[in-house]
């Protein structure tokens, strides 16, 4: 059975928060296209989140509903992906290369929206991607971010389809504790984690892991 490597996106493969960058790019592009309703939507939902009136997940759902169609037109998505490559963590990319050379299936496993995570994966020659679907791509009322156990389940489905087994996980965040605990027999690598995430991983990770 082919072995697989799963790598996180935000803060791991790219040293940035891609959804924050997405909203910034989208807002700027909408302003230049005189799509003021999109700009106002971004400002409104971000303000509600800053004031803790809504969860990050709910804000994300509503903003994806409002912005995704606009961002897939007129080359916006291609430009955004190209801009995000300035944040590529070369050190982390180099961690993947020996596994690529050994024939591992490389999977970008991220909470970022799949509609822009897939092009990022393709740009970096990563085989597969599982990310957060758009609200329009799921049954009404069933939308979920691809985080925690949901990410594990999405990854499991990909592994089953491609007849692969998880061998390596690379992440920077304690949000991926379920994934680290799922990878009981392989190598778990934590890169660039802040002190809060490290403390949570030390406390909650039942699998072997290493900090690089």
C-alpha positions as CSV (number, residue, x, y, z in Angstrom):
1,X,0.0,0.0,0.0
2,X,1.3,3.5,-0.9
3,X,2.3,5.7,2.0
4,X,1.0,9.2,2.3
5,X,2.2,12.5,3.8
6,X,-0.4,15.1,5.0
7,X,0.7,18.7,5.4
8,X,-1.2,21.7,6.8
9,X,-1.4,24.9,4.9
10,X,-1.7,28.0,7.1
11,X,1.3,28.6,9.3
12,X,2.9,25.4,8.0
13,X,3.5,25.2,4.3
14,X,2.7,28.9,3.9
15,X,3.8,31.2,6.7
16,X,0.5,33.2,6.7
17,X,-3.2,33.0,7.4
18,X,-4.5,32.4,3.9
19,X,-8.2,33.2,4.7
20,X,-7.2,36.6,6.1
21,X,-5.2,37.2,3.0
22,X,-8.1,36.0,0.9
23,X,-10.5,38.5,2.5
24,X,-7.9,41.3,2.0
25,X,-7.4,40.5,-1.6
26,X,-11.1,40.0,-2.3
27,X,-12.0,43.3,-0.6
28,X,-9.4,45.2,-2.7
29,X,-10.4,43.5,-5.9
30,X,-14.1,44.2,-5.2
31,X,-13.3,47.9,-4.5
32,X,-11.5,48.2,-7.8
33,X,-14.4,46.5,-9.5
34,X,-17.0,48.8,-7.8
35,X,-18.5,45.8,-6.1
36,X,-19.2,47.7,-2.9
37,X,-21.7,45.2,-1.6
38,X,-18.9,42.7,-1.3
39,X,-16.7,45.2,0.5
40,X,-19.4,46.0,3.0
41,X,-20.1,42.3,3.6
42,X,-16.5,41.7,4.5
43,X,-16.4,44.6,6.8
44,X,-19.7,43.6,8.5
45,X,-18.8,40.0,9.2
46,X,-15.2,40.7,10.2
47,X,-16.5,43.4,12.6
48,X,-19.0,40.9,14.1
49,X,-16.3,38.4,14.6
50,X,-13.9,41.0,16.2
51,X,-16.7,41.8,18.6
52,X,-17.2,38.1,19.4
53,X,-20.8,38.2,18.2
54,X,-20.3,35.3,15.8
55,X,-17.8,32.4,15.7
56,X,-14.9,32.2,13.2
57,X,-16.7,29.3,11.5
58,X,-19.9,31.1,11.1
59,X,-18.1,34.2,9.7
60,X,-16.2,32.0,7.3
61,X,-19.4,30.3,6.0
62,X,-21.2,33.6,5.4
63,X,-18.2,35.3,3.7
64,X,-17.6,32.3,1.4
65,X,-21.3,32.5,0.4
66,X,-20.8,36.1,-0.4
67,X,-17.4,36.2,-2.1
68,X,-16.6,32.9,-3.8
69,X,-18.4,33.5,-7.1
70,X,-16.7,36.9,-7.4
71,X,-13.2,35.5,-6.7
72,X,-13.5,32.8,-9.4
73,X,-14.0,35.3,-12.1
74,X,-11.6,37.5,-14.1
75,X,-8.4,35.8,-13.0
76,X,-8.8,36.8,-9.3
77,X,-8.2,33.3,-8.0
78,X,-5.0,32.8,-10.1
79,X,-3.6,36.2,-9.0
80,X,-4.4,35.4,-5.4
81,X,-2.7,32.0,-5.5
82,X,0.4,33.5,-7.1
83,X,0.5,36.2,-4.5
84,X,0.3,33.6,-1.7
85,X,3.5,31.9,-3.0
86,X,5.5,34.7,-1.5
87,X,4.8,33.1,1.9
88,X,6.1,29.7,0.9
89,X,8.0,28.2,3.8
90,X,11.0,26.7,1.9
91,X,12.2,24.9,5.0
92,X,8.9,23.0,5.3
93,X,8.8,22.4,1.6
94,X,12.2,20.8,1.9
95,X,10.9,18.5,4.6
96,X,8.5,17.1,2.1
97,X,10.9,16.4,-0.7
98,X,12.5,13.2,0.5
99,X,9.1,11.7,0.9
100,X,8.1,12.9,-2.6
101,X,11.2,11.2,-3.9
102,X,10.3,8.0,-2.1
103,X,6.9,7.9,-3.8
104,X,4.7,9.1,-1.0
105,X,1.3,10.5,-1.9
106,X,1.4,14.2,-0.9
107,X,-1.8,15.6,0.5
108,X,-2.6,19.2,1.5
109,X,-4.9,18.8,4.4
110,X,-6.3,22.2,5.4
111,X,-9.1,24.2,7.0
112,X,-8.7,26.7,4.2
113,X,-11.4,26.8,1.5
114,X,-10.8,24.0,-1.0
115,X,-11.6,26.2,-4.0
116,X,-8.4,28.1,-3.5
117,X,-6.4,25.4,-1.6
118,X,-6.7,23.0,-4.6
119,X,-4.9,25.5,-7.0
120,X,-2.2,26.1,-4.3
121,X,-1.7,22.3,-4.2
122,X,-1.5,22.1,-7.9
123,X,1.0,25.1,-8.1
124,X,3.2,23.2,-5.6
125,X,2.8,19.9,-7.3
126,X,1.1,18.3,-4.4
127,X,-1.0,15.3,-5.4
128,X,-4.2,15.8,-3.5
129,X,-6.0,18.3,-1.3
130,X,-8.8,18.2,1.2
131,X,-10.1,21.5,2.5
132,X,-13.3,23.3,3.5
133,X,-16.0,23.0,0.9
134,X,-18.2,26.0,-0.1
135,X,-21.6,26.2,1.5
136,X,-23.1,25.7,-2.0
137,X,-21.3,22.4,-2.3
138,X,-23.0,20.7,0.7
139,X,-26.5,20.0,1.9
140,X,-28.1,23.1,3.5
141,X,-27.4,23.2,7.2
142,X,-24.5,20.6,7.0
143,X,-21.6,22.9,6.2
144,X,-18.5,22.3,8.4
145,X,-14.9,23.6,8.4
146,X,-12.3,21.0,7.5
147,X,-10.8,21.1,11.0
148,X,-10.2,18.6,13.8
149,X,-12.0,15.4,13.5
150,X,-13.7,16.5,10.2
151,X,-10.2,16.9,8.7
152,X,-9.3,13.4,9.8
153,X,-12.5,12.0,8.2
154,X,-11.9,13.9,5.0
155,X,-8.4,12.6,4.9
156,X,-9.5,9.0,5.6
157,X,-11.8,9.2,2.6
158,X,-9.0,10.3,0.3
159,X,-6.7,7.6,1.6
160,X,-9.3,4.9,1.0
161,X,-10.0,6.1,-2.5
162,X,-6.3,6.1,-3.4
163,X,-5.5,3.0,-1.4
164,X,-2.9,4.7,0.7
165,X,-2.0,4.8,4.4
166,X,-0.9,7.8,6.4
167,X,2.8,7.8,7.2
168,X,3.7,11.5,7.9
169,X,1.9,14.5,9.3
170,X,3.4,18.0,9.2
171,X,1.6,20.8,11.1
172,X,2.1,23.9,13.2
173,X,-1.1,23.9,15.2
174,X,-2.9,22.1,18.0
175,X,-6.0,22.2,15.9
176,X,-4.5,19.1,14.2
177,X,-4.3,17.1,17.4
178,X,-7.0,14.6,16.1
179,X,-4.8,14.1,13.0
180,X,-1.6,13.6,15.1
181,X,-3.4,11.1,17.3
182,X,-4.8,9.3,14.2
183,X,-1.3,8.9,12.8
184,X,-0.2,6.4,15.5
185,X,2.4,4.4,13.5
186,X,4.0,7.1,11.4
187,X,6.0,10.3,11.9
188,X,4.4,13.4,13.3
189,X,6.3,16.6,12.7
190,X,5.4,19.9,14.4
191,X,7.0,23.0,12.9
192,X,6.8,26.6,13.9
193,X,4.2,26.1,16.6
194,X,3.6,28.9,19.1
195,X,3.9,28.2,22.9
196,X,0.1,27.8,23.3
197,X,-0.1,25.1,20.5
198,X,3.0,23.3,21.8
199,X,1.5,23.1,25.3
200,X,-1.8,21.7,23.9
201,X,0.1,19.2,21.8
202,X,2.3,18.1,24.8
203,X,-0.9,17.6,26.8
204,X,-3.2,16.1,24.3
205,X,-1.0,14.1,21.8
206,X,-1.0,10.4,22.5
207,X,1.2,9.6,19.4
208,X,4.9,10.1,19.1
209,X,5.8,13.5,17.7
210,X,8.8,15.7,17.2
211,X,9.4,19.4,17.0
212,X,11.5,20.9,14.2
